[in-house]
Amino acid sequence: MSQSEPLEPVVVTGIGALTPLGSGAEGLWSGALSGKSAVDTVTAFDPSPFITHVAAEVRDFDPRAFLDAKQVRRFDRYSQFAVASAMMALRDAALDPETLPKDRVGVCVGTALGGVSFAETEHTAYLEKGPRGVSPLLALAIFAGAASCNVAIEFGFTGPATANGDSCASAPIALGNALHYLRRGEADVMIAGGSEAPLSPLAFGAFALIRAMSQRNDAPATASRPFDKDRDGFVMGEGAAMLVLERKSHAEKRSARIYAELASYALTNDGHHMTAPRPDAESASRAMRLALEYAGVSPGELAAVKAHGSSTPLNDSTETKAITQALGEDVAGRVPVFGTKALHAHALGATGAFEAALCCLALHHRTLPPTANVFERDPACTALNLTGSAPQPFTPGPILANSFGFGGINACLVFRPG
């Protein structure tokens, strides 16, 4: 494609989700609209050795509903989530994998930890039983690319298949990579999103040890408090969400239902610190400005902003500064800003996929999800026009979606009506 050729639009035609709020597009959407947090005391293991005891778990997932017995044995939870959500996304898009040209379909998956929790389990087996106690599939399960490869193998897709491990920005980066593959004409359809299964003692405990997570153990449902003055850290979650992205001409040819257009993607790095955001917010702000520029959208044209809203003391105030710098004080104080992590928690590399799906569903249903658990706004976060605790009708237009991760990674997407 030459530089002078206009870029063909890329649209979202399918959503598959396994989240603490619910499964499938309908389950995720109804869970978000309920305004009820899925955070509770951890049941996957005993959290008592740590200062944090709460998380959001996917408690109704039965891999046997999606995979045969051999696959259930071979795949760790991270890959099970990814393959199952990809299946749901294809079904939601009304695409039959058997009829698709295999070389024109690809897969991009983001994750922060990949199969680390499975490796933790196998290490315990090694200490107890020695090498013979370890699963021979360990090496095939723990690497970040296991999910994208297992999705590709499940359906026989031979287009681009890749994974990234870019912390909490992983899923938007996967979506951005898929967008580029489609625009370059390397595929007609991409399955893209994120998957994460981090709820094991060491993986969970690593974040507790650095005091990054909320210690509000006596009130799990209100532990995640984005932009609230009493926020004390993020709450960990798990799950997966996959989106079907198509070249618009491909989608229109088959009369597909279109949720939204993925209009642009931008990526920057703070170049500052592994856990603390850059205090001047310049790099995060630049990622937002670039995403808008690439989409051909001015700040005043935005219909909403999906905030990262992690509920950590530094990140929420810095994001407020970044949004204000990128959009200008007038727009930042007027455009609706919503964040949903108080509901589904923070599933690390998969969260951006949950939130991308919610952006698409918001456009489709002409409704913004609530921003829960903001009891008293932090004075450093008052510049934003946050949505309240109830769903909010809106006129669909461009939505800027922010995701920020450890290492200073800033990934921004722009969705708009398709």
C-alpha positions as CSV (number, residue, x, y, z in Angstrom):
1,M,0.0,0.0,0.0
2,S,1.5,3.3,-1.0
3,Q,1.8,6.3,1.4
4,S,-0.8,8.2,-0.7
5,E,-3.4,5.5,-0.5
6,P,-6.1,6.0,2.1
7,L,-6.1,3.4,4.9
8,E,-8.9,1.0,4.7
9,P,-11.0,1.1,7.9
10,V,-10.7,-1.8,10.3
11,V,-13.8,-2.8,12.2
12,V,-14.7,-5.0,15.2
13,T,-17.3,-7.6,14.3
14,G,-17.0,-10.1,17.2
15,I,-16.4,-10.1,20.9
16,G,-15.5,-13.1,23.1
17,A,-14.9,-12.6,26.8
18,L,-14.2,-14.6,30.0
19,T,-14.2,-12.0,32.8
20,P,-15.1,-11.8,36.5
21,L,-18.2,-9.8,35.4
22,G,-19.5,-12.4,33.0
23,S,-18.8,-14.3,29.8
24,G,-19.4,-13.4,26.2
25,A,-20.3,-10.0,24.9
26,E,-23.6,-10.0,26.7
27,G,-22.3,-11.2,30.0
28,L,-19.5,-8.7,30.1
29,W,-21.9,-5.8,29.1
30,S,-24.6,-6.7,31.5
31,G,-22.1,-7.1,34.3
32,A,-20.6,-3.7,33.6
33,L,-24.0,-2.0,33.5
34,S,-25.0,-3.6,36.8
35,G,-22.4,-1.5,38.6
36,K,-21.7,-4.4,40.9
37,S,-18.1,-5.2,41.7
38,A,-16.8,-8.8,41.1
39,V,-14.0,-8.4,43.6
40,D,-14.1,-10.7,46.6
41,T,-11.7,-12.7,48.9
42,V,-9.4,-14.9,46.9
43,T,-10.5,-18.6,46.7
44,A,-7.9,-19.9,44.3
45,F,-5.3,-20.2,47.1
46,D,-4.8,-19.1,50.7
47,P,-3.9,-15.4,50.5
48,S,-3.4,-15.1,54.3
49,P,0.4,-14.8,54.1
50,F,0.1,-11.6,52.2
51,I,-1.1,-8.1,53.1
52,T,-3.7,-8.3,50.3
53,H,-6.5,-10.9,50.3
54,V,-8.8,-9.7,47.5
55,A,-9.0,-10.2,43.7
56,A,-11.6,-10.8,41.0
57,E,-11.8,-14.4,39.8
58,V,-13.5,-16.0,36.9
59,R,-15.4,-18.6,38.9
60,D,-17.8,-20.0,36.4
61,F,-15.3,-21.2,33.7
62,D,-15.4,-24.8,32.7
63,P,-12.8,-25.5,30.0
64,R,-14.6,-28.7,29.0
65,A,-17.3,-26.6,27.5
66,F,-14.8,-25.4,24.9
67,L,-12.0,-27.9,24.8
68,D,-11.7,-31.7,24.5
69,A,-10.1,-33.7,27.4
70,K,-6.7,-33.8,25.7
71,Q,-6.6,-30.0,25.3
72,V,-7.8,-29.4,28.8
73,R,-4.7,-31.5,30.0
74,R,-2.3,-29.7,27.6
75,F,-3.4,-26.1,28.1
76,D,-2.7,-24.1,31.2
77,R,-5.4,-21.7,32.4
78,Y,-3.9,-18.8,30.4
79,S,-4.2,-20.7,27.1
80,Q,-7.6,-22.1,28.0
81,F,-8.9,-18.6,28.5
82,A,-7.5,-17.4,25.2
83,V,-8.7,-20.3,23.1
84,A,-12.2,-20.2,24.7
85,S,-12.6,-16.5,24.2
86,A,-11.4,-16.7,20.6
87,M,-14.1,-19.3,20.0
88,M,-16.7,-17.0,21.4
89,A,-15.5,-14.1,19.4
90,L,-15.6,-16.0,16.1
91,R,-19.1,-17.3,17.0
92,D,-20.2,-13.8,17.9
93,A,-18.9,-12.5,14.5
94,A,-20.8,-15.3,12.7
95,L,-17.5,-16.5,11.2
96,D,-17.0,-20.2,10.5
97,P,-13.3,-20.9,10.7
98,E,-13.7,-23.8,8.3
99,T,-14.7,-21.5,5.5
100,L,-12.1,-18.8,6.0
101,P,-8.9,-18.8,3.9
102,K,-6.4,-19.9,6.6
103,D,-3.6,-17.8,5.4
104,R,-5.7,-14.6,5.6
105,V,-6.4,-14.9,9.3
106,G,-4.0,-14.1,12.1
107,V,-3.8,-13.9,15.9
108,C,-2.4,-11.3,18.3
109,V,-2.5,-11.8,22.1
110,G,-1.2,-9.6,24.9
111,T,-0.3,-10.8,28.4
112,A,1.8,-9.6,31.3
113,L,2.7,-13.0,32.8
114,G,1.7,-15.7,30.3
115,G,1.9,-19.1,31.9
116,V,3.9,-18.1,35.0
117,S,1.3,-19.4,37.4
118,F,1.4,-22.8,35.7
119,A,5.2,-22.8,36.1
120,E,4.7,-22.0,39.8
121,T,2.5,-25.0,40.2
122,E,5.0,-27.2,38.4
123,H,7.9,-25.9,40.5
124,T,6.1,-27.1,43.5
125,A,5.7,-30.5,41.9
126,Y,9.4,-30.5,41.1
127,L,10.3,-29.8,44.7
128,E,8.0,-32.5,46.0
129,K,8.6,-35.3,43.4
130,G,11.7,-34.3,41.4
131,P,11.8,-34.1,37.6
132,R,9.4,-37.0,37.1
133,G,6.7,-34.9,38.9
134,V,6.9,-32.1,36.3
135,S,4.5,-32.0,33.4
136,P,6.3,-32.7,30.1
137,L,4.2,-29.9,28.6
138,L,5.7,-27.2,30.9
139,A,8.0,-25.6,28.3
140,L,5.1,-25.4,25.8
141,A,2.7,-23.8,28.3
142,I,4.6,-21.1,30.0
143,F,5.9,-18.8,27.2
144,A,3.9,-15.8,26.3
145,G,3.3,-17.0,22.8
146,A,1.5,-20.2,23.9
147,A,-1.9,-18.5,23.8
148,S,-1.6,-17.0,20.3
149,C,-0.1,-20.2,18.9
150,N,-2.8,-22.4,20.5
151,V,-5.5,-20.2,19.0
152,A,-3.8,-20.4,15.6
153,I,-3.4,-24.2,15.9
154,E,-7.0,-24.7,17.1
155,F,-8.4,-23.2,13.9
156,G,-5.5,-23.8,11.5
157,F,-4.9,-20.1,10.9
158,T,-1.6,-19.5,9.2
159,G,-1.5,-15.7,9.0
160,P,0.5,-13.5,11.4
161,A,0.5,-14.9,14.9
162,T,2.3,-13.1,17.7
163,A,2.2,-12.3,21.4
164,N,3.7,-9.5,23.5
165,G,4.4,-9.3,27.2
166,D,4.3,-5.5,27.7
167,S,2.8,-5.4,31.1
168,C,-0.7,-3.8,31.5
169,A,-0.5,-2.3,28.1
170,S,-0.2,-5.7,26.4
171,A,-3.8,-6.1,25.0
172,P,-4.0,-2.7,23.4
173,I,-0.6,-3.3,21.8
174,A,-1.9,-6.6,20.5
175,L,-4.9,-4.8,19.0
176,G,-2.6,-2.2,17.5
177,N,-0.4,-4.8,15.9
178,A,-3.5,-6.5,14.5
179,L,-4.6,-3.1,13.1
180,H,-1.3,-2.7,11.3
181,Y,-1.4,-6.3,9.8
182,L,-4.9,-5.6,8.4
183,R,-4.0,-2.2,7.0
184,R,-0.8,-3.5,5.4
185,G,-3.0,-6.1,3.6
186,E,-1.3,-9.1,5.4
187,A,-4.6,-10.4,6.6
188,D,-8.4,-10.0,6.2
189,V,-9.3,-11.1,9.7
190,M,-7.4,-10.9,13.0
191,I,-8.3,-12.3,16.4
192,A,-6.7,-10.0,18.9
193,G,-6.9,-9.2,22.6
194,G,-5.4,-10.4,25.9
195,S,-5.4,-13.3,28.3
196,E,-4.1,-13.5,31.9
197,A,-4.2,-16.1,34.7
198,P,-2.1,-14.6,37.5
199,L,-3.9,-15.8,40.6
200,S,-1.3,-18.0,42.1
201,P,0.5,-17.4,45.4
202,L,3.9,-16.2,44.0
203,A,2.5,-14.2,41.0
204,F,-0.1,-12.6,43.2
205,G,2.3,-12.2,46.1
206,A,4.9,-10.5,44.0
207,F,2.6,-7.5,43.7
208,A,1.6,-7.6,47.3
209,L,5.2,-7.5,48.4
210,I,5.8,-4.2,46.6
211,R,2.5,-2.9,48.1
212,A,1.0,-2.1,44.7
213,M,-2.4,-3.7,45.6
214,S,-5.2,-2.6,47.8
215,Q,-5.2,-3.7,51.4
216,R,-8.9,-3.1,51.9
217,N,-9.5,-6.8,52.7
218,D,-12.6,-6.2,54.9
219,A,-14.5,-4.5,52.0
220,P,-13.6,-6.3,48.8
221,A,-16.3,-4.8,46.6
222,T,-15.0,-1.3,47.3
223,A,-11.3,-2.1,47.3
224,S,-10.7,-0.7,43.8
225,R,-11.4,3.0,43.9
226,P,-10.2,4.8,40.8
227,F,-9.8,8.6,41.2
228,D,-11.0,8.4,44.9
229,K,-9.0,10.2,47.6
230,D,-8.8,7.0,49.6
231,R,-7.6,4.6,46.9
232,D,-4.7,2.5,48.1
233,G,-3.7,0.3,45.2
234,F,-5.1,-1.8,42.3
235,V,-7.0,-5.1,42.7
236,M,-5.8,-8.1,40.6
237,G,-8.1,-10.0,38.3
238,E,-8.0,-12.7,35.7
239,G,-9.6,-13.6,32.4
240,A,-9.5,-13.0,28.7
241,A,-11.2,-11.0,25.9
242,M,-10.7,-11.4,22.2
243,L,-12.0,-9.2,19.4
244,V,-12.5,-10.1,15.8
245,L,-11.1,-7.3,13.6
246,E,-11.8,-7.2,9.9
247,R,-11.0,-5.1,7.0
248,K,-14.2,-3.2,6.5
249,S,-14.6,-4.3,2.9
250,H,-14.4,-7.9,4.1
251,A,-17.0,-7.3,6.8
252,E,-19.4,-5.5,4.4
253,K,-19.1,-8.2,1.8
254,R,-20.6,-10.7,4.2
255,S,-23.0,-8.2,5.7
256,A,-21.5,-8.5,9.1
257,R,-22.7,-6.7,12.2
258,I,-20.2,-4.0,13.1
259,Y,-19.7,-3.0,16.7
260,A,-17.2,-0.2,16.0
261,E,-14.2,0.9,14.0
262,L,-10.7,0.7,15.5
263,A,-9.4,3.9,14.1
264,S,-5.9,4.2,15.5
265,Y,-3.2,3.1,17.9
266,A,-0.3,5.0,19.5
267,L,2.5,3.9,21.8
268,T,5.1,5.8,23.8
269,N,7.3,5.1,26.8
270,D,8.0,7.3,29.8
271,G,11.7,6.5,29.9
272,H,11.5,7.2,33.6
273,H,10.9,4.4,36.1
274,M,9.7,0.8,36.2
275,T,6.7,1.4,38.5
276,A,6.1,5.1,38.9
277,P,4.7,7.1,36.0
278,R,6.6,10.1,34.7
279,P,5.5,13.0,37.0
280,D,5.0,15.5,34.2
281,A,2.8,13.1,32.3
282,E,4.2,14.2,29.0
283,S,4.7,10.8,27.4
284,A,1.3,9.5,28.4
285,S,-0.2,12.8,27.1
286,R,1.8,12.4,23.8
287,A,0.4,8.9,23.3
288,M,-3.1,10.3,23.5
289,R,-2.3,13.2,21.1
290,L,-0.8,10.8,18.6
291,A,-3.7,8.4,18.8
292,L,-6.1,11.3,18.0
293,E,-3.8,12.6,15.3
294,Y,-3.6,9.2,13.6
295,A,-7.4,8.8,13.7
296,G,-7.9,12.3,12.3
297,V,-9.9,13.3,15.4
298,S,-9.6,16.6,17.3
299,P,-10.0,16.6,21.1
300,G,-13.3,18.5,20.7
301,E,-14.7,15.7,18.6
302,L,-14.3,13.1,21.4
303,A,-17.5,11.5,22.7
304,A,-15.8,9.9,25.7
305,V,-12.5,8.8,27.2
306,K,-11.9,5.3,28.7
307,A,-9.5,5.9,31.5
308,H,-6.9,3.4,32.7
309,G,-8.0,4.3,36.2
310,S,-5.9,1.7,38.0
311,S,-6.8,3.0,41.6
312,T,-3.1,3.5,42.5
313,P,-2.2,6.7,44.2
314,L,0.3,7.9,41.6
315,N,-1.3,6.6,38.4
316,D,-4.8,8.2,38.7
317,S,-3.5,11.7,39.5
318,T,-0.9,11.4,36.7
319,E,-3.5,10.2,34.2
320,T,-5.7,13.1,35.1
321,K,-2.8,15.4,34.3
322,A,-2.1,13.6,31.1
323,I,-5.7,13.8,29.9
324,T,-5.9,17.4,30.7
325,Q,-2.7,18.2,28.8
326,A,-3.7,16.1,25.8
327,L,-7.2,17.4,25.4
328,G,-7.0,20.8,27.1
329,E,-8.7,21.8,30.3
330,D,-12.0,22.7,28.7
331,V,-12.5,19.4,26.8
332,A,-11.1,17.4,29.7
333,G,-13.7,18.9,32.0
334,R,-16.5,18.4,29.6
335,V,-16.0,15.0,27.8
336,P,-17.3,12.0,29.8
337,V,-14.5,9.9,31.3
338,F,-15.2,6.4,32.5
339,G,-13.2,3.6,34.1
340,T,-14.3,0.1,34.8
341,K,-11.6,-1.5,36.9
342,A,-13.5,-1.1,40.1
343,L,-15.9,-3.6,38.6
344,H,-13.8,-6.3,36.9
345,A,-10.5,-5.4,38.7
346,H,-7.1,-5.3,36.9
347,A,-6.3,-8.5,34.9
348,L,-2.9,-7.1,34.0
349,G,-2.2,-7.7,30.3
350,A,-5.8,-8.7,29.6
351,T,-7.5,-5.7,31.1
352,G,-7.1,-3.5,28.1
353,A,-9.0,-6.1,26.1
354,F,-11.9,-6.1,28.5
355,E,-12.0,-2.4,28.2
356,A,-11.6,-2.3,24.4
357,A,-14.6,-4.7,24.3
358,L,-16.6,-2.3,26.6
359,C,-15.7,0.6,24.3
360,C,-17.1,-1.2,21.3
361,L,-20.2,-2.3,23.3
362,A,-20.7,1.3,24.5
363,L,-20.8,2.5,20.9
364,H,-23.1,-0.3,19.9
365,H,-25.6,0.3,22.8
366,R,-25.2,4.1,22.9
367,T,-24.4,3.9,26.7
368,L,-21.3,4.5,28.8
369,P,-20.6,2.1,31.7
370,P,-20.5,3.5,35.2
371,T,-17.3,4.5,37.1
372,A,-17.9,2.8,40.4
373,N,-16.5,3.4,43.9
374,V,-15.7,7.1,43.6
375,F,-16.9,8.1,47.0
376,E,-14.9,11.3,47.4
377,R,-12.9,12.6,44.5
378,D,-9.2,13.1,45.0
379,P,-8.5,16.9,44.6
380,A,-5.8,16.0,42.1
381,C,-8.4,14.2,39.9
382,T,-11.2,16.8,39.9
383,A,-10.4,18.1,36.4
384,L,-12.1,15.1,34.8
385,N,-15.8,14.7,34.0
386,L,-16.2,11.2,35.4
387,T,-19.3,9.2,34.7
388,G,-21.3,8.4,37.8
389,S,-22.2,5.1,39.5
390,A,-25.0,4.5,36.9
391,P,-24.8,3.8,33.1
392,Q,-24.9,7.0,31.1
393,P,-26.6,7.4,27.7
394,F,-24.4,9.2,25.1
395,T,-24.3,10.1,21.5
396,P,-21.8,7.7,19.9
397,G,-18.6,9.3,18.6
398,P,-14.8,8.7,19.0
399,I,-13.7,7.1,22.2
400,L,-10.1,7.4,23.4
401,A,-9.0,4.4,25.4
402,N,-5.9,4.6,27.6
403,S,-3.8,1.8,29.0
404,F,-0.6,2.3,31.0
405,G,1.8,-0.4,32.3
406,F,4.9,-1.1,34.3
407,G,8.0,0.2,32.6
408,G,6.3,3.4,31.6
409,I,4.5,1.8,28.6
410,N,1.6,4.0,27.3
411,A,-0.8,2.5,24.7
412,C,-3.8,4.4,23.4
413,L,-6.5,3.3,21.0
414,V,-9.3,5.3,19.3
415,F,-12.6,3.6,18.6
416,R,-15.5,5.2,16.7
417,P,-18.8,4.2,15.2
418,G,-18.4,1.8,12.4
